[in-house]
């Protein structure tokens, strides 16, 4: 089976985001208002940048929307797209 571009990118970005959040949690504590604010900003930035990248790849016909309508904001999924919302194009 061919590697899924969007899934691999999405899972790598989630891993990086979680590592950053772990460092913040260690430094300022998970229950602090600063952590909660920064967590929200980091996830928003990550998701928005992924959406832009995926739209560009979709425009270039490298990927297409997932038939199960997965969304990156819902996290990992056992779907072919991995939760990214996109799979490789047939072309």
Biopython code that builds the backbone (N, CA, C, O; Angstrom):
import numpy as np
from Bio.PDB.StructureBuilder import StructureBuilder

atoms = [
    (1, "UNK", "N", (0.844, -1.186, 0.000)),
    (1, "UNK", "CA", (0.000, 0.000, 0.000)),
    (1, "UNK", "C", (0.887, 1.248, 0.000)),
    (1, "UNK", "O", (1.901, 1.312, 0.696)),
    (2, "UNK", "N", (0.483, 2.220, -0.788)),
    (2, "UNK", "CA", (1.221, 3.464, -0.907)),
    (2, "UNK", "C", (1.095, 4.290, 0.378)),
    (2, "UNK", "O", (0.034, 4.318, 1.002)),
    (3, "UNK", "N", (2.167, 4.949, 0.760)),
    (3, "UNK", "CA", (2.163, 5.819, 1.934)),
    (3, "UNK", "C", (1.218, 7.000, 1.723)),
    (3, "UNK", "O", (1.186, 7.586, 0.640)),
    (4, "UNK", "N", (0.458, 7.344, 2.742)),
    (4, "UNK", "CA", (-0.490, 8.446, 2.666)),
    (4, "UNK", "C", (0.217, 9.750, 3.067)),
    (4, "UNK", "O", (0.649, 9.908, 4.209)),
    (5, "UNK", "N", (0.328, 10.691, 2.098)),
    (5, "UNK", "CA", (1.043, 11.953, 2.333)),
    (5, "UNK", "C", (0.458, 12.737, 3.507)),
    (5, "UNK", "O", (1.164, 13.066, 4.461)),
    (6, "UNK", "N", (-0.827, 13.030, 3.426)),
    (6, "UNK", "CA", (-1.463, 13.876, 4.437)),
    (6, "UNK", "C", (-1.412, 13.227, 5.816)),
    (6, "UNK", "O", (-1.171, 13.901, 6.817)),
    (7, "UNK", "N", (-1.637, 11.930, 5.863)),
    (7, "UNK", "CA", (-1.601, 11.209, 7.145)),
    (7, "UNK", "C", (-0.218, 11.329, 7.785)),
    (7, "UNK", "O", (-0.106, 11.626, 8.974)),
    (8, "UNK", "N", (0.828, 11.099, 7.002)),
    (8, "UNK", "CA", (2.189, 11.166, 7.544)),
    (8, "UNK", "C", (2.548, 12.576, 8.013)),
    (8, "UNK", "O", (3.163, 12.748, 9.065)),
    (9, "UNK", "N", (2.167, 13.566, 7.241)),
    (9, "UNK", "CA", (2.430, 14.962, 7.632)),
    (9, "UNK", "C", (1.665, 15.301, 8.900)),
    (9, "UNK", "O", (2.214, 15.882, 9.836)),
    (10, "UNK", "N", (0.395, 14.931, 8.917)),
    (10, "UNK", "CA", (-0.484, 15.213, 10.059)),
    (10, "UNK", "C", (0.052, 14.571, 11.347)),
    (10, "UNK", "O", (0.140, 15.233, 12.381)),
    (11, "UNK", "N", (0.402, 13.305, 11.281)),
    (11, "UNK", "CA", (0.886, 12.617, 12.482)),
    (11, "UNK", "C", (2.231, 13.170, 12.953)),
    (11, "UNK", "O", (2.483, 13.234, 14.156)),
    (12, "UNK", "N", (3.090, 13.567, 12.023)),
    (12, "UNK", "CA", (4.366, 14.181, 12.411)),
    (12, "UNK", "C", (4.126, 15.517, 13.113)),
    (12, "UNK", "O", (4.749, 15.808, 14.134)),
    (13, "UNK", "N", (3.224, 16.323, 12.564)),
    (13, "UNK", "CA", (2.908, 17.624, 13.186)),
    (13, "UNK", "C", (2.278, 17.442, 14.562)),
    (13, "UNK", "O", (2.595, 18.190, 15.488)),
    (14, "UNK", "N", (1.391, 16.463, 14.710)),
    (14, "UNK", "CA", (0.789, 16.204, 16.023)),
    (14, "UNK", "C", (1.849, 15.791, 17.034)),
    (14, "UNK", "O", (1.804, 16.211, 18.191)),
    (15, "UNK", "N", (2.790, 14.980, 16.607)),
    (15, "UNK", "CA", (3.868, 14.546, 17.495)),
    (15, "UNK", "C", (4.714, 15.735, 17.951)),
    (15, "UNK", "O", (5.043, 15.848, 19.132)),
    (16, "UNK", "N", (5.060, 16.613, 17.025)),
    (16, "UNK", "CA", (5.834, 17.812, 17.358)),
    (16, "UNK", "C", (5.053, 18.701, 18.313)),
    (16, "UNK", "O", (5.602, 19.199, 19.296)),
    (17, "UNK", "N", (3.776, 18.900, 18.025)),
    (17, "UNK", "CA", (2.922, 19.738, 18.868)),
    (17, "UNK", "C", (2.841, 19.177, 20.282)),
    (17, "UNK", "O", (2.922, 19.926, 21.256)),
    (18, "UNK", "N", (2.681, 17.875, 20.394)),
    (18, "UNK", "CA", (2.589, 17.252, 21.719)),
    (18, "UNK", "C", (3.894, 17.378, 22.494)),
    (18, "UNK", "O", (3.875, 17.550, 23.713)),
    (19, "UNK", "N", (5.030, 17.294, 21.802)),
    (19, "UNK", "CA", (6.329, 17.473, 22.466)),
    (19, "UNK", "C", (6.481, 18.902, 23.004)),
    (19, "UNK", "O", (6.961, 19.110, 24.118)),
    (20, "UNK", "N", (6.065, 19.872, 22.197)),
    (20, "UNK", "CA", (6.115, 21.273, 22.631)),
    (20, "UNK", "C", (5.230, 21.471, 23.854)),
    (20, "UNK", "O", (5.628, 22.126, 24.817)),
    (21, "UNK", "N", (4.035, 20.906, 23.813)),
    (21, "UNK", "CA", (3.113, 21.037, 24.947)),
    (21, "UNK", "C", (3.655, 20.345, 26.198)),
    (21, "UNK", "O", (3.439, 20.824, 27.311)),
    (22, "UNK", "N", (4.345, 19.240, 26.026)),
    (22, "UNK", "CA", (4.959, 18.557, 27.174)),
    (22, "UNK", "C", (6.012, 19.445, 27.830)),
    (22, "UNK", "O", (6.108, 19.502, 29.056)),
    (23, "UNK", "N", (6.798, 20.133, 27.011)),
    (23, "UNK", "CA", (7.805, 21.049, 27.557)),
    (23, "UNK", "C", (7.145, 22.211, 28.302)),
    (23, "UNK", "O", (7.593, 22.607, 29.378)),
    (24, "UNK", "N", (6.078, 22.750, 27.715)),
    (24, "UNK", "CA", (5.356, 23.835, 28.384)),
    (24, "UNK", "C", (4.733, 23.364, 29.693)),
    (24, "UNK", "O", (4.770, 24.068, 30.702)),
    (25, "UNK", "N", (4.164, 22.171, 29.661)),
    (25, "UNK", "CA", (3.551, 21.623, 30.871)),
    (25, "UNK", "C", (4.596, 21.464, 31.973)),
    (25, "UNK", "O", (4.333, 21.775, 33.135)),
    (26, "UNK", "N", (5.769, 20.982, 31.608)),
    (26, "UNK", "CA", (6.853, 20.820, 32.570)),
    (26, "UNK", "C", (7.282, 22.169, 33.148)),
    (26, "UNK", "O", (7.549, 22.281, 34.345)),
    (27, "UNK", "N", (7.347, 23.186, 32.297)),
    (27, "UNK", "CA", (7.846, 24.495, 32.708)),
    (27, "UNK", "C", (6.817, 25.317, 33.488)),
    (27, "UNK", "O", (7.158, 25.924, 34.504)),
    (28, "UNK", "N", (5.551, 25.345, 33.023)),
    (28, "UNK", "CA", (4.590, 26.258, 33.657)),
    (28, "UNK", "C", (3.385, 25.565, 34.289)),
    (28, "UNK", "O", (2.562, 26.220, 34.929)),
    (29, "UNK", "N", (3.273, 24.260, 34.118)),
    (29, "UNK", "CA", (2.178, 23.521, 34.748)),
    (29, "UNK", "C", (0.945, 23.446, 33.869)),
    (29, "UNK", "O", (0.556, 24.416, 33.218)),
    (30, "UNK", "N", (0.344, 22.271, 33.868)),
    (30, "UNK", "CA", (-0.785, 21.989, 32.980)),
    (30, "UNK", "C", (-2.045, 22.766, 33.354)),
    (30, "UNK", "O", (-2.873, 23.039, 32.485)),
    (31, "UNK", "N", (-2.204, 23.120, 34.604)),
    (31, "UNK", "CA", (-3.423, 23.780, 35.068)),
    (31, "UNK", "C", (-3.350, 25.307, 35.068)),
    (31, "UNK", "O", (-4.309, 25.976, 35.454)),
    (32, "UNK", "N", (-2.219, 25.854, 34.638)),
    (32, "UNK", "CA", (-2.080, 27.309, 34.645)),
    (32, "UNK", "C", (-2.840, 27.927, 33.477)),
    (32, "UNK", "O", (-3.030, 27.294, 32.438)),
    (33, "UNK", "N", (-3.262, 29.151, 33.661)),
    (33, "UNK", "CA", (-3.949, 29.875, 32.591)),
    (33, "UNK", "C", (-3.020, 30.101, 31.397)),
    (33, "UNK", "O", (-3.454, 30.049, 30.246)),
    (34, "UNK", "N", (-1.737, 30.352, 31.680)),
    (34, "UNK", "CA", (-0.767, 30.547, 30.592)),
    (34, "UNK", "C", (-0.669, 29.293, 29.722)),
    (34, "UNK", "O", (-0.656, 29.384, 28.494)),
    (35, "UNK", "N", (-0.601, 28.129, 30.360)),
    (35, "UNK", "CA", (-0.513, 26.875, 29.609)),
    (35, "UNK", "C", (-1.753, 26.682, 28.745)),
    (35, "UNK", "O", (-1.650, 26.339, 27.568)),
    (36, "UNK", "N", (-2.911, 26.901, 29.328)),
    (36, "UNK", "CA", (-4.162, 26.718, 28.592)),
    (36, "UNK", "C", (-4.238, 27.655, 27.385)),
    (36, "UNK", "O", (-4.673, 27.248, 26.308)),
    (37, "UNK", "N", (-3.821, 28.886, 27.564)),
    (37, "UNK", "CA", (-3.823, 29.849, 26.466)),
    (37, "UNK", "C", (-2.829, 29.437, 25.374)),
    (37, "UNK", "O", (-3.165, 29.412, 24.190)),
    (38, "UNK", "N", (-1.601, 29.113, 25.792)),
    (38, "UNK", "CA", (-0.576, 28.733, 24.822)),
    (38, "UNK", "C", (-0.953, 27.444, 24.088)),
    (38, "UNK", "O", (-0.711, 27.318, 22.887)),
    (39, "UNK", "N", (-1.537, 26.500, 24.800)),
    (39, "UNK", "CA", (-1.988, 25.241, 24.193)),
    (39, "UNK", "C", (-2.995, 25.548, 23.078)),
    (39, "UNK", "O", (-2.891, 25.016, 21.973)),
    (40, "UNK", "N", (-3.943, 26.387, 23.375)),
    (40, "UNK", "CA", (-4.958, 26.757, 22.393)),
    (40, "UNK", "C", (-4.323, 27.422, 21.173)),
    (40, "UNK", "O", (-4.670, 27.099, 20.037)),
    (41, "UNK", "N", (-3.405, 28.335, 21.403)),
    (41, "UNK", "CA", (-2.743, 29.040, 20.306)),
    (41, "UNK", "C", (-1.887, 28.102, 19.459)),
    (41, "UNK", "O", (-1.869, 28.208, 18.233)),
    (42, "UNK", "N", (-1.186, 27.194, 20.110)),
    (42, "UNK", "CA", (-0.324, 26.250, 19.393)),
    (42, "UNK", "C", (-1.166, 25.324, 18.518)),
    (42, "UNK", "O", (-0.837, 25.100, 17.353)),
    (43, "UNK", "N", (-2.253, 24.787, 19.079)),
    (43, "UNK", "CA", (-3.108, 23.907, 18.283)),
    (43, "UNK", "C", (-3.770, 24.664, 17.136)),
    (43, "UNK", "O", (-3.849, 24.149, 16.021)),
    (44, "UNK", "N", (-4.242, 25.870, 17.394)),
    (44, "UNK", "CA", (-4.856, 26.662, 16.314)),
    (44, "UNK", "C", (-3.861, 26.922, 15.188)),
    (44, "UNK", "O", (-4.198, 26.785, 14.012)),
    (45, "UNK", "N", (-2.651, 27.293, 15.545)),
    (45, "UNK", "CA", (-1.620, 27.553, 14.542)),
    (45, "UNK", "C", (-1.288, 26.284, 13.757)),
    (45, "UNK", "O", (-1.193, 26.315, 12.530)),
    (46, "UNK", "N", (-1.115, 25.186, 14.460)),
    (46, "UNK", "CA", (-0.801, 23.916, 13.804)),
    (46, "UNK", "C", (-1.902, 23.517, 12.835)),
    (46, "UNK", "O", (-1.628, 23.185, 11.682)),
    (47, "UNK", "N", (-3.145, 23.547, 13.297)),
    (47, "UNK", "CA", (-4.267, 23.138, 12.454)),
    (47, "UNK", "C", (-4.458, 24.073, 11.266)),
    (47, "UNK", "O", (-4.712, 23.613, 10.153)),
    (48, "UNK", "N", (-4.340, 25.367, 11.488)),
    (48, "UNK", "CA", (-4.494, 26.322, 10.385)),
    (48, "UNK", "C", (-3.416, 26.148, 9.327)),
    (48, "UNK", "O", (-3.696, 26.217, 8.130)),
    (49, "UNK", "N", (-2.181, 25.921, 9.769)),
    (49, "UNK", "CA", (-1.086, 25.713, 8.810)),
    (49, "UNK", "C", (-1.248, 24.396, 8.059)),
    (49, "UNK", "O", (-0.953, 24.321, 6.867)),
    (50, "UNK", "N", (-1.717, 23.356, 8.753)),
    (50, "UNK", "CA", (-1.969, 22.088, 8.080)),
    (50, "UNK", "C", (-3.073, 22.232, 7.039)),
    (50, "UNK", "O", (-2.972, 21.694, 5.937)),
    (51, "UNK", "N", (-4.126, 22.961, 7.396)),
    (51, "UNK", "CA", (-5.221, 23.181, 6.443)),
    (51, "UNK", "C", (-4.713, 23.874, 5.186)),
    (51, "UNK", "O", (-5.078, 23.489, 4.075)),
    (52, "UNK", "N", (-3.873, 24.893, 5.352)),
    (52, "UNK", "CA", (-3.312, 25.604, 4.200)),
    (52, "UNK", "C", (-2.478, 24.673, 3.327)),
    (52, "UNK", "O", (-2.595, 24.687, 2.101)),
    (53, "UNK", "N", (-1.643, 23.872, 3.961)),
    (53, "UNK", "CA", (-0.798, 22.935, 3.224)),
    (53, "UNK", "C", (-1.658, 21.907, 2.491)),
    (53, "UNK", "O", (-1.418, 21.628, 1.317)),
    (54, "UNK", "N", (-2.647, 21.349, 3.164)),
    (54, "UNK", "CA", (-3.491, 20.335, 2.545)),
    (54, "UNK", "C", (-4.311, 20.912, 1.395)),
    (54, "UNK", "O", (-4.513, 20.238, 0.385)),
    (55, "UNK", "N", (-4.782, 22.142, 1.533)),
    (55, "UNK", "CA", (-5.514, 22.784, 0.437)),
    (55, "UNK", "C", (-4.603, 22.960, -0.783)),
    (55, "UNK", "O", (-5.033, 22.762, -1.920)),
    (56, "UNK", "N", (-3.346, 23.332, -0.536)),
    (56, "UNK", "CA", (-2.386, 23.498, -1.627)),
    (56, "UNK", "C", (-2.125, 22.148, -2.311)),
    (56, "UNK", "O", (-2.094, 22.065, -3.539)),
    (57, "UNK", "N", (-1.938, 21.101, -1.513)),
    (57, "UNK", "CA", (-1.714, 19.770, -2.077)),
    (57, "UNK", "C", (-2.952, 19.261, -2.815)),
    (57, "UNK", "O", (-2.844, 18.543, -3.809)),
    (58, "UNK", "N", (-4.123, 19.642, -2.318)),
    (58, "UNK", "CA", (-5.369, 19.273, -2.996)),
    (58, "UNK", "C", (-5.483, 20.006, -4.335)),
    (58, "UNK", "O", (-5.882, 19.419, -5.341)),
    (59, "UNK", "N", (-5.132, 21.280, -4.338)),
    (59, "UNK", "CA", (-5.157, 22.071, -5.570)),
    (59, "UNK", "C", (-4.210, 21.478, -6.615)),
    (59, "UNK", "O", (-4.504, 21.490, -7.810)),
    (60, "UNK", "N", (-3.088, 20.968, -6.157)),
    (60, "UNK", "CA", (-2.110, 20.350, -7.055)),
    (60, "UNK", "C", (-2.469, 18.899, -7.382)),
    (60, "UNK", "O", (-1.715, 18.199, -8.059)),
    (61, "UNK", "N", (-3.631, 18.458, -6.893)),
    (61, "UNK", "CA", (-4.178, 17.131, -7.168)),
    (61, "UNK", "C", (-3.311, 15.984, -6.649)),
    (61, "UNK", "O", (-3.300, 14.892, -7.217)),
    (62, "UNK", "N", (-2.582, 16.250, -5.555)),
    (62, "UNK", "CA", (-1.797, 15.194, -4.914)),
    (62, "UNK", "C", (-2.625, 14.451, -3.873)),
    (62, "UNK", "O", (-2.419, 13.262, -3.631)),
    (63, "UNK", "N", (-3.563, 15.168, -3.262)),
    (63, "UNK", "CA", (-4.444, 14.562, -2.267)),
    (63, "UNK", "C", (-5.878, 14.986, -2.562)),
    (63, "UNK", "O", (-6.127, 15.939, -3.300)),
    (64, "UNK", "N", (-6.812, 14.251, -1.963)),
    (64, "UNK", "CA", (-8.230, 14.550, -2.103)),
    (64, "UNK", "C", (-8.907, 14.348, -0.745)),
    (64, "UNK", "O", (-8.364, 13.668, 0.126)),
    (65, "UNK", "N", (-10.077, 14.933, -0.567)),
    (65, "UNK", "CA", (-10.770, 14.825, 0.711)),
    (65, "UNK", "C", (-11.093, 13.374, 1.037)),
    (65, "UNK", "O", (-11.391, 12.570, 0.154)),
    (66, "UNK", "N", (-11.028, 13.064, 2.303)),
    (66, "UNK", "CA", (-11.342, 11.727, 2.806)),
    (66, "UNK", "C", (-12.837, 11.449, 2.612)),
    (66, "UNK", "O", (-13.664, 12.304, 2.928)),
    (67, "UNK", "N", (-13.193, 10.270, 2.100)),
    (67, "UNK", "CA", (-14.602, 9.956, 1.894)),
    (67, "UNK", "C", (-15.400, 9.846, 3.199)),
    (67, "UNK", "O", (-16.630, 9.909, 3.176)),
    (68, "UNK", "N", (-14.720, 9.685, 4.323)),
    (68, "UNK", "CA", (-15.407, 9.584, 5.620)),
    (68, "UNK", "C", (-15.566, 10.951, 6.290)),
    (68, "UNK", "O", (-16.059, 11.036, 7.415)),
    (69, "UNK", "N", (-15.151, 12.025, 5.601)),
    (69, "UNK", "CA", (-15.266, 13.397, 6.121)),
    (69, "UNK", "C", (-14.568, 13.599, 7.460)),
    (69, "UNK", "O", (-15.100, 14.284, 8.334)),
    (70, "UNK", "N", (-13.404, 13.024, 7.631)),
    (70, "UNK", "CA", (-12.619, 13.234, 8.849)),
    (70, "UNK", "C", (-12.145, 14.680, 8.909)),
    (70, "UNK", "O", (-12.011, 15.338, 7.877)),
    (71, "UNK", "N", (-11.894, 15.167, 10.105)),
    (71, "UNK", "CA", (-11.445, 16.542, 10.300)),
    (71, "UNK", "C", (-10.204, 16.554, 11.189)),
    (71, "UNK", "O", (-10.137, 15.819, 12.174)),
    (72, "UNK", "N", (-9.229, 17.382, 10.847)),
    (72, "UNK", "CA", (-7.991, 17.424, 11.628)),
    (72, "UNK", "C", (-8.226, 17.853, 13.073)),
    (72, "UNK", "O", (-7.438, 17.502, 13.952)),
    (73, "UNK", "N", (-9.268, 18.586, 13.330)),
    (73, "UNK", "CA", (-9.551, 19.047, 14.692)),
    (73, "UNK", "C", (-10.096, 17.944, 15.592)),
    (73, "UNK", "O", (-10.220, 18.132, 16.802)),
    (74, "UNK", "N", (-10.420, 16.798, 15.006)),
    (74, "UNK", "CA", (-10.946, 15.693, 15.807)),
    (74, "UNK", "C", (-9.863, 14.714, 16.241)),
    (74, "UNK", "O", (-10.160, 13.722, 16.907)),
    (75, "UNK", "N", (-8.611, 14.979, 15.873)),
    (75, "UNK", "CA", (-7.508, 14.126, 16.288)),
    (75, "UNK", "C", (-7.349, 12.885, 15.443)),
    (75, "UNK", "O", (-7.978, 12.739, 14.395)),
    (76, "UNK", "N", (-6.493, 11.989, 15.916)),
    (76, "UNK", "CA", (-6.177, 10.770, 15.177)),
    (76, "UNK", "C", (-7.433, 9.926, 14.960)),
    (76, "UNK", "O", (-8.324, 9.865, 15.807)),
    (77, "UNK", "N", (-7.470, 9.286, 13.806)),
    (77, "UNK", "CA", (-8.560, 8.385, 13.446)),
    (77, "UNK", "C", (-7.951, 7.124, 12.845)),
    (77, "UNK", "O", (-6.870, 7.175, 12.259)),
    (78, "UNK", "N", (-8.631, 6.010, 12.985)),
    (78, "UNK", "CA", (-8.159, 4.750, 12.422)),
    (78, "UNK", "C", (-8.450, 4.659, 10.927)),
    (78, "UNK", "O", (-8.229, 3.618, 10.309)),
    (79, "UNK", "N", (-8.936, 5.730, 10.358)),
    (79, "UNK", "CA", (-9.261, 5.833, 8.937)),
    (79, "UNK", "C", (-7.965, 5.842, 8.101)),
    (79, "UNK", "O", (-6.879, 6.055, 8.640)),
    (80, "UNK", "N", (-8.087, 5.616, 6.817)),
    (80, "UNK", "CA", (-6.942, 5.662, 5.907)),
    (80, "UNK", "C", (-6.220, 7.003, 5.980)),
    (80, "UNK", "O", (-5.001, 7.063, 5.816)),
    (81, "UNK", "N", (-6.969, 8.081, 6.227)),
    (81, "UNK", "CA", (-6.373, 9.426, 6.295)),
    (81, "UNK", "C", (-5.691, 9.690, 7.634)),
    (81, "UNK", "O", (-4.951, 10.666, 7.761)),
    (82, "UNK", "N", (-5.922, 8.853, 8.623)),
    (82, "UNK", "CA", (-5.320, 9.037, 9.939)),
    (82, "UNK", "C", (-5.916, 10.178, 10.732)),
    (82, "UNK", "O", (-5.421, 10.512, 11.809)),
    (83, "UNK", "N", (-6.972, 10.781, 10.215)),
    (83, "UNK", "CA", (-7.587, 11.925, 10.876)),
    (83, "UNK", "C", (-7.253, 13.244, 10.218)),
    (83, "UNK", "O", (-7.731, 14.292, 10.651)),
    (84, "UNK", "N", (-6.440, 13.208, 9.178)),
    (84, "UNK", "CA", (-6.031, 14.438, 8.496)),
    (84, "UNK", "C", (-7.149, 15.026, 7.641)),
    (84, "UNK", "O", (-7.180, 16.227, 7.374)),
    (85, "UNK", "N", (-8.063, 14.159, 7.217)),
    (85, "UNK", "CA", (-9.153, 14.609, 6.355)),
    (85, "UNK", "C", (-8.855, 14.493, 4.880)),
    (85, "UNK", "O", (-9.685, 14.871, 4.053)),
    (86, "UNK", "N", (-7.668, 13.970, 4.523)),
    (86, "UNK", "CA", (-7.260, 13.845, 3.122)),
    (86, "UNK", "C", (-6.548, 12.538, 2.890)),
    (86, "UNK", "O", (-5.863, 12.015, 3.768)),
    (87, "UNK", "N", (-6.723, 12.011, 1.675)),
    (87, "UNK", "CA", (-6.000, 10.816, 1.241)),
    (87, "UNK", "C", (-5.334, 11.127, -0.097)),
    (87, "UNK", "O", (-5.645, 12.127, -0.743)),
    (88, "UNK", "N", (-4.417, 10.257, -0.499)),
    (88, "UNK", "CA", (-3.747, 10.434, -1.797)),
    (88, "UNK", "C", (-4.761, 10.417, -2.927)),
    (88, "UNK", "O", (-5.750, 9.686, -2.875)),
    (89, "UNK", "N", (-4.512, 11.220, -3.943)),
    (89, "UNK", "CA", (-5.352, 11.200, -5.138)),
    (89, "UNK", "C", (-5.076, 9.933, -5.929)),
    (89, "UNK", "O", (-4.020, 9.314, -5.797)),
    (90, "UNK", "N", (-6.033, 9.566, -6.740)),
    (90, "UNK", "CA", (-5.890, 8.364, -7.584)),
    (90, "UNK", "C", (-4.859, 8.576, -8.684)),
    (90, "UNK", "O", (-4.234, 7.617, -9.135)),
    (91, "UNK", "N", (-4.671, 9.809, -9.117)),
    (91, "UNK", "CA", (-3.784, 10.107, -10.253)),
    (91, "UNK", "C", (-2.349, 9.834, -9.933)),
    (91, "UNK", "O", (-1.479, 10.033, -10.781)),
]
sb = StructureBuilder()
sb.init_structure("model")
sb.init_model(0)
sb.init_chain("A")
sb.init_seg("    ")
for serial, (resi, resn, name, xyz) in enumerate(atoms, 1):
    if name == "N":
        sb.init_residue(resn, " ", resi, " ")
    sb.init_atom(name, np.array(xyz, "f"), 0.0, 1.0, " ", f" {name:<3s}", serial, name[0])
structure = sb.get_structure()
